[in-house]
């Protein structure tokens, strides 16, 4: 049985704005579950990295597709080492 419980947590005003989006809240919950070592749905490590980049970028005012592609390329390069 998959139940969801709302839990208030303190966040910055910028993060509150990001989390006003239902999809962002769902992904944030999955990321928190992964960090806590709980089942987190179908998220891979790459999904979590992309989500972290997007959340960080949204809090900072946005990210371009080029910046996201550069971050992904750097992540892939680092994983190959």
PyMOL commands that place a pseudoatom at each C-alpha (Angstrom):
pseudoatom trace, name=CA, resn=UNK, resi=1, chain=A, elem=C, hetatm=0, pos=[0.000, 0.000, 0.000]
pseudoatom trace, name=CA, resn=UNK, resi=2, chain=A, elem=C, hetatm=0, pos=[1.559, 3.276, -1.109]
pseudoatom trace, name=CA, resn=UNK, resi=3, chain=A, elem=C, hetatm=0, pos=[0.530, 6.024, 1.300]
pseudoatom trace, name=CA, resn=UNK, resi=4, chain=A, elem=C, hetatm=0, pos=[1.710, 9.612, 1.245]
pseudoatom trace, name=CA, resn=UNK, resi=5, chain=A, elem=C, hetatm=0, pos=[1.965, 11.765, 4.339]
pseudoatom trace, name=CA, resn=UNK, resi=6, chain=A, elem=C, hetatm=0, pos=[2.500, 15.528, 4.170]
pseudoatom trace, name=CA, resn=UNK, resi=7, chain=A, elem=C, hetatm=0, pos=[5.314, 16.709, 6.434]
pseudoatom trace, name=CA, resn=UNK, resi=8, chain=A, elem=C, hetatm=0, pos=[6.141, 20.389, 6.921]
pseudoatom trace, name=CA, resn=UNK, resi=9, chain=A, elem=C, hetatm=0, pos=[9.846, 21.152, 6.561]
pseudoatom trace, name=CA, resn=UNK, resi=10, chain=A, elem=C, hetatm=0, pos=[11.567, 24.534, 6.632]
pseudoatom trace, name=CA, resn=UNK, resi=11, chain=A, elem=C, hetatm=0, pos=[12.876, 25.619, 3.222]
pseudoatom trace, name=CA, resn=UNK, resi=12, chain=A, elem=C, hetatm=0, pos=[14.014, 28.852, 1.640]
pseudoatom trace, name=CA, resn=UNK, resi=13, chain=A, elem=C, hetatm=0, pos=[11.456, 31.027, -0.169]
pseudoatom trace, name=CA, resn=UNK, resi=14, chain=A, elem=C, hetatm=0, pos=[13.076, 30.062, -3.477]
pseudoatom trace, name=CA, resn=UNK, resi=15, chain=A, elem=C, hetatm=0, pos=[12.743, 26.351, -2.707]
pseudoatom trace, name=CA, resn=UNK, resi=16, chain=A, elem=C, hetatm=0, pos=[9.137, 26.858, -1.601]
pseudoatom trace, name=CA, resn=UNK, resi=17, chain=A, elem=C, hetatm=0, pos=[8.439, 28.329, -5.025]
pseudoatom trace, name=CA, resn=UNK, resi=18, chain=A, elem=C, hetatm=0, pos=[10.063, 25.341, -6.740]
pseudoatom trace, name=CA, resn=UNK, resi=19, chain=A, elem=C, hetatm=0, pos=[8.075, 22.947, -4.556]
pseudoatom trace, name=CA, resn=UNK, resi=20, chain=A, elem=C, hetatm=0, pos=[4.809, 24.638, -5.475]
pseudoatom trace, name=CA, resn=UNK, resi=21, chain=A, elem=C, hetatm=0, pos=[4.931, 22.339, -8.525]
pseudoatom trace, name=CA, resn=UNK, resi=22, chain=A, elem=C, hetatm=0, pos=[3.392, 18.912, -7.805]
pseudoatom trace, name=CA, resn=UNK, resi=23, chain=A, elem=C, hetatm=0, pos=[5.908, 17.066, -10.000]
pseudoatom trace, name=CA, resn=UNK, resi=24, chain=A, elem=C, hetatm=0, pos=[8.809, 18.753, -8.180]
pseudoatom trace, name=CA, resn=UNK, resi=25, chain=A, elem=C, hetatm=0, pos=[7.318, 17.726, -4.816]
pseudoatom trace, name=CA, resn=UNK, resi=26, chain=A, elem=C, hetatm=0, pos=[6.966, 14.119, -5.958]
pseudoatom trace, name=CA, resn=UNK, resi=27, chain=A, elem=C, hetatm=0, pos=[10.548, 13.984, -7.205]
pseudoatom trace, name=CA, resn=UNK, resi=28, chain=A, elem=C, hetatm=0, pos=[11.825, 15.684, -4.052]
pseudoatom trace, name=CA, resn=UNK, resi=29, chain=A, elem=C, hetatm=0, pos=[10.029, 13.077, -1.942]
pseudoatom trace, name=CA, resn=UNK, resi=30, chain=A, elem=C, hetatm=0, pos=[11.560, 10.266, -3.984]
pseudoatom trace, name=CA, resn=UNK, resi=31, chain=A, elem=C, hetatm=0, pos=[15.002, 11.845, -3.655]
pseudoatom trace, name=CA, resn=UNK, resi=32, chain=A, elem=C, hetatm=0, pos=[14.588, 12.151, 0.120]
pseudoatom trace, name=CA, resn=UNK, resi=33, chain=A, elem=C, hetatm=0, pos=[13.509, 8.505, 0.315]
pseudoatom trace, name=CA, resn=UNK, resi=34, chain=A, elem=C, hetatm=0, pos=[16.623, 7.519, -1.646]
pseudoatom trace, name=CA, resn=UNK, resi=35, chain=A, elem=C, hetatm=0, pos=[18.864, 9.583, 0.657]
pseudoatom trace, name=CA, resn=UNK, resi=36, chain=A, elem=C, hetatm=0, pos=[17.256, 7.917, 3.688]
pseudoatom trace, name=CA, resn=UNK, resi=37, chain=A, elem=C, hetatm=0, pos=[17.864, 4.489, 2.155]
pseudoatom trace, name=CA, resn=UNK, resi=38, chain=A, elem=C, hetatm=0, pos=[14.167, 3.769, 1.614]
pseudoatom trace, name=CA, resn=UNK, resi=39, chain=A, elem=C, hetatm=0, pos=[12.553, 2.506, -1.579]
pseudoatom trace, name=CA, resn=UNK, resi=40, chain=A, elem=C, hetatm=0, pos=[12.352, 5.474, -3.931]
pseudoatom trace, name=CA, resn=UNK, resi=41, chain=A, elem=C, hetatm=0, pos=[10.357, 4.307, -6.899]
pseudoatom trace, name=CA, resn=UNK, resi=42, chain=A, elem=C, hetatm=0, pos=[12.147, 4.094, -10.215]
pseudoatom trace, name=CA, resn=UNK, resi=43, chain=A, elem=C, hetatm=0, pos=[14.771, 6.780, -9.675]
pseudoatom trace, name=CA, resn=UNK, resi=44, chain=A, elem=C, hetatm=0, pos=[18.299, 5.985, -10.788]
pseudoatom trace, name=CA, resn=UNK, resi=45, chain=A, elem=C, hetatm=0, pos=[21.413, 7.789, -9.612]
pseudoatom trace, name=CA, resn=UNK, resi=46, chain=A, elem=C, hetatm=0, pos=[21.344, 9.779, -12.855]
pseudoatom trace, name=CA, resn=UNK, resi=47, chain=A, elem=C, hetatm=0, pos=[17.708, 10.755, -12.228]
pseudoatom trace, name=CA, resn=UNK, resi=48, chain=A, elem=C, hetatm=0, pos=[18.704, 12.016, -8.786]
pseudoatom trace, name=CA, resn=UNK, resi=49, chain=A, elem=C, hetatm=0, pos=[21.642, 13.970, -10.216]
pseudoatom trace, name=CA, resn=UNK, resi=50, chain=A, elem=C, hetatm=0, pos=[19.418, 15.602, -12.827]
pseudoatom trace, name=CA, resn=UNK, resi=51, chain=A, elem=C, hetatm=0, pos=[16.771, 16.393, -10.202]
pseudoatom trace, name=CA, resn=UNK, resi=52, chain=A, elem=C, hetatm=0, pos=[19.405, 17.966, -7.950]
pseudoatom trace, name=CA, resn=UNK, resi=53, chain=A, elem=C, hetatm=0, pos=[20.700, 20.100, -10.817]
pseudoatom trace, name=CA, resn=UNK, resi=54, chain=A, elem=C, hetatm=0, pos=[17.198, 21.206, -11.789]
pseudoatom trace, name=CA, resn=UNK, resi=55, chain=A, elem=C, hetatm=0, pos=[16.167, 22.015, -8.207]
pseudoatom trace, name=CA, resn=UNK, resi=56, chain=A, elem=C, hetatm=0, pos=[19.376, 23.936, -7.630]
pseudoatom trace, name=CA, resn=UNK, resi=57, chain=A, elem=C, hetatm=0, pos=[19.023, 25.779, -10.909]
pseudoatom trace, name=CA, resn=UNK, resi=58, chain=A, elem=C, hetatm=0, pos=[15.380, 26.613, -10.291]
pseudoatom trace, name=CA, resn=UNK, resi=59, chain=A, elem=C, hetatm=0, pos=[16.257, 28.015, -6.874]
pseudoatom trace, name=CA, resn=UNK, resi=60, chain=A, elem=C, hetatm=0, pos=[19.009, 30.084, -8.525]
pseudoatom trace, name=CA, resn=UNK, resi=61, chain=A, elem=C, hetatm=0, pos=[16.720, 31.434, -11.221]
pseudoatom trace, name=CA, resn=UNK, resi=62, chain=A, elem=C, hetatm=0, pos=[16.949, 28.860, -14.000]
pseudoatom trace, name=CA, resn=UNK, resi=63, chain=A, elem=C, hetatm=0, pos=[19.335, 26.833, -16.123]
pseudoatom trace, name=CA, resn=UNK, resi=64, chain=A, elem=C, hetatm=0, pos=[19.756, 26.694, -19.846]
pseudoatom trace, name=CA, resn=UNK, resi=65, chain=A, elem=C, hetatm=0, pos=[19.647, 23.474, -21.860]
pseudoatom trace, name=CA, resn=UNK, resi=66, chain=A, elem=C, hetatm=0, pos=[23.328, 23.990, -22.666]
pseudoatom trace, name=CA, resn=UNK, resi=67, chain=A, elem=C, hetatm=0, pos=[24.234, 24.220, -18.971]
pseudoatom trace, name=CA, resn=UNK, resi=68, chain=A, elem=C, hetatm=0, pos=[22.242, 21.088, -18.204]
pseudoatom trace, name=CA, resn=UNK, resi=69, chain=A, elem=C, hetatm=0, pos=[23.904, 19.181, -21.056]
pseudoatom trace, name=CA, resn=UNK, resi=70, chain=A, elem=C, hetatm=0, pos=[27.346, 20.296, -19.806]
pseudoatom trace, name=CA, resn=UNK, resi=71, chain=A, elem=C, hetatm=0, pos=[26.522, 19.076, -16.283]
pseudoatom trace, name=CA, resn=UNK, resi=72, chain=A, elem=C, hetatm=0, pos=[25.288, 15.736, -17.636]
pseudoatom trace, name=CA, resn=UNK, resi=73, chain=A, elem=C, hetatm=0, pos=[28.429, 15.318, -19.734]
pseudoatom trace, name=CA, resn=UNK, resi=74, chain=A, elem=C, hetatm=0, pos=[30.601, 16.054, -16.689]
pseudoatom trace, name=CA, resn=UNK, resi=75, chain=A, elem=C, hetatm=0, pos=[28.613, 13.555, -14.615]
pseudoatom trace, name=CA, resn=UNK, resi=76, chain=A, elem=C, hetatm=0, pos=[28.976, 10.840, -17.283]
pseudoatom trace, name=CA, resn=UNK, resi=77, chain=A, elem=C, hetatm=0, pos=[32.707, 11.558, -17.596]
pseudoatom trace, name=CA, resn=UNK, resi=78, chain=A, elem=C, hetatm=0, pos=[33.164, 11.313, -13.824]
pseudoatom trace, name=CA, resn=UNK, resi=79, chain=A, elem=C, hetatm=0, pos=[31.227, 8.009, -13.669]
pseudoatom trace, name=CA, resn=UNK, resi=80, chain=A, elem=C, hetatm=0, pos=[33.524, 6.477, -16.310]
pseudoatom trace, name=CA, resn=UNK, resi=81, chain=A, elem=C, hetatm=0, pos=[36.644, 7.002, -14.212]
for i in range(1, 81): cmd.bond("trace and resi %d" % i, "trace and resi %d" % (i + 1))
show_as sticks, trace
zoom trace
